[in-house]
Amino acid sequence: MNGKIIRSIICLALAACGLASERAVYATRESVDVLATGLSGLPEMIAPAGFEDSGVSLLGGCRGSLDWGDFENDGDLDILISGYVSYGQKYPIVTKIYRNENGNFEEIQTSIIQLFDGATAWGDFDNDSDLDILITGYDGTTTYSKLYRNDGQTGESGWIFTDMNAKFVNVGAGSLDWGDYDNDGDLDILLTGLSSTVPITKIYRNDGASINSGWQFTDTNAAVDGVMKSGAAWGDYDNDSDLV
């Protein structure tokens, strides 16, 4: 299994098997690069003409997810990644954050739940100008859907992400996306996956702070088909200034 950053010289597609991928501006370059994780069986992970291996070494994984985001607001993109590390290890499931220090990626210490077969995404749900984490997946026994608030650095290599104990449906084998579908200035959630034995699709409206320092996300009971092993994304296809 591999975790690689492929630097782009010319912006092209990445062909791969069994991986999650994201594109991002890397360091100070003006091109688009690729971060990829997954099994490197057949067909092999391919870096076509115009791409080269950056040489950055990350923990390899599969059956997971990843996202780019500047969680510490220092102007460069960091990495959130989850998945299986190795089928032979005692604790093969990981969720990791790598901090970008001038192109060198350093793992930071957090208490975020370790999951695979799920989805991860950065998003500033509380509008405090730093990125929080939404993560779903399976820990080998149970599925989870967790929201973590970014509460800043602790020590030299740690970061506090506080579990908000949000009342989401727990899912695995799904996808998620942040988006302000009701145009009220805060991020709502689109969530898909397998809940128990039932594929679901949920839209949660962000209703702001609640008592006891919690946060209220309301299930809108949207009439959307439930799906699993899926992709989900907000978009304004008809240019009417709202998301579907």
N, C-alpha and C positions, 0 to 999 in steps of 0.2 A: 504494500500500500504506500501511496505517495502523497505528500503535501507540498506543492510547488507553486512558485510564482513565475510565470512566463512573461518576460519583458517583450513588449511589442515595438517593432521598428515600423511596420506598416500595420494598420488595424485590420486584422483578418479574424475569421472564426476559428474556434478551437474544437476539433473533433475528439470525442472521448467516449469511453464506455463506463457507465456506472459511477458518475461523479456529479458533484454539485460544483457550479462555477459562477464566478462573479467577475465583472470587469471594473477597473478603476484607474484613475490617474495615479501613477506611482512616483513618489518622491517629487522632484521638480520637473519631470519630463512632461512634454505636451502630447504624448501619445497615450493610448489606452492599453493597459496590461491585463493579464488574466491570472486569477488565483484558482487553482483546481485541486480537488481531493478526490480519491476514489481508488478502486482496484485497477492495477495496471496489467490485467490479463489481455486476452484478445477480444476485440481489437485493442491495440496499445494506445496509451495516451499520446496524442500526436501534437507536436509543435510545428505547424506548417511554415512555409517560407515567410519570412518577415517576423518570426518569433524566435527568441532564444531563452534558454533556461537562465534565470536570474542568479542561480547559485544559492538562493535563500533556502535554508533547511528548516522545515516545519515538521511537527509530528504528523506522520501519515495516518489516514483514516478512511473509512468508507461507511456507507449507510448513515450519512449524517447531513450536515448543512453548514453553511458559512455565510458571513456577511462582512463587508467593509464598513468602517465607521470611525470617526475621530472622537472617541469617548472621553479623551482627556483635554480636548480643545487646544492642542498645540500645533494645529495646522497640517498634520499629515494623517494618513489613514491607517488605522489599526485593524486587527483581525479577530473576529469571533468565530469559533469553529467547534462543532460537536460531531460525535460519531464513535464507531468502533476503532480501536487502535490495532488489536491483534486478537485473533480467535484463541490463541494459546495462553494469553496472560490471565492472571487471576482477576484483575480488575480492568477489563478491556474497554470500558465505556468512559469517554471523557467529554468534558466541555472546557475549552481553553480560550483565553484571551491573550493575544500577542500584541504588545505595545511596540509601535514603530518609532525607533530611535535613529533617525537619519538613515533609514534603509536597513537597519539591523532590527530584527524582531525578537523582543524579549518577553518571555512568558511572565505574566503577573499572577499573583496569588488571590483567589477569590473563593467564596463559598457557594458558587452557583451549582445547581444540581447537574449531575452527569447523565446525559441522555444520548440515545441514538434513535434512528428511524423517525426523525422529526424535522423540525424547522427552527431556524433562529433568525432574528432580525433586530437591528438597532432602531430605536425611535424615541423621540423626546415626548413622552406621553403627558408630562406635567409642565411643559413649557418653561423649564428652568434653565434652558440653554445648554444642557448636557444630555448625552445619549443614554437611554435606558435599554433594557434587554427584555425581549419577549422570546420565550423558548418553549417548544413542545417536543414530546417524544416519549421514549420507553426506557426504563432503567433496568430492564431484564425481568421485572416482575409486574410493574404498574406503569400506566401512562400518566403523563403530567402535562399541564399547560401552566406556565409560570411567568409572572411579570416581576422584574427586578428594577428597583430605582437606583440610579447612579448617585451615590452619596460621597464620592471622592476618595482620595488617597489615604491609605493607612500604612505607616512605615515607608521603607524605601521601595519595596517590591509588591506591596499589596494594594488592593482597591476594594472599597465597600460597595457591594450591590445588595440592597435590602429587598428581601422577599415581601411583596405587597399583599400576599395571600388573596389574590384576586379570584373571584368566583367564576372561573371559566370552566367549560366542559373540558375534561382531560382527554387528549387525543394523541395518537401516534400515526405514522405513515401518512402525513398530511403536509400542508403548506400554510403560510400566513403572510399577511401584508398589512402595513400601516397605511392609513389614508384618512383624510378629513372629508368623509362622504357628505356630511350635513353642513359643511362650510361655516362651522362655528368657531374655528380657530384652534381646535385641538385634534389630536390624532385618534382615530377610531381603528377598530381591528376587524380584519377579515380572516377567518380561521376555518380550515378544513382538516379532515382526517377521520380515523377510525376511533369511535368512542365505544368501548366494550365491543360489541359485534355489529355496530350500526355506523355506516358512513354518515358524516354530518358536514354541513356548512353553516357557520354562524357569523353574524355581524354584531359586534359589540360596540355600542355608542359610548363614547367617553363623556361622562357626566360630572367629572371633576372630583375635588377632594370631598371625602366623607368624614364622619366622626372617627375618633381614635387614630388619626393620621393615616387613614386608609384612602382608597380611591375607588370611585364608583364607575364600573362598566356595566351597562344595561344591555341584556340580550334583546335585540329588536324583533326576534322571531320572524326574520325575513323569509319569504317564500322562495328559497333557493335550494336546488337539488343538493342533497348530501353526496359528497365524494370522498374518496381516499386514494392514496398513492397518486397524489394530484398536484397541480400547480394552481396558485391563486394570486391574482393581482388586481389592484384598482386601476382604472383608466377612464378618461373622458373621451369616448369614441365619437360622440356627436358634437363636441365643442360647445356644450351648453353650460359649462362652468361647474358641473357637478360630476362626482365619481360614480362609476358602476363597476 
